[in-house]
Amino acid sequence: MHGKTGWGTSNIEIPVGWIEKDGKIYSFAINLDIKEGKDLPKREEMTKESLKALNII
């Protein structure tokens, strides 16, 4: 899994990126309006939940 946050902090990972699995590449992105820095972890959580629901991770 490879990702980029698009936000000026280093404590959040993976809202935009790609996953290589079984010889295939799956790209992903999530766009949320974040009003407070404390809400940043929601992007990573939602991304991982979505990828799990799609059986990618």
Number of C-alpha atoms within 10 A of each C-alpha: 12 12 15 14 19 12 12 7 10 8 9 17 20 20 26 18 16 16 16 13 11 7 6 8 11 13 13 15 14 14 10 10 8 11 8 7 9 8 11 20 13 14 22 17 14 13 19 16 13 15 14 11 10 9 8 13 13
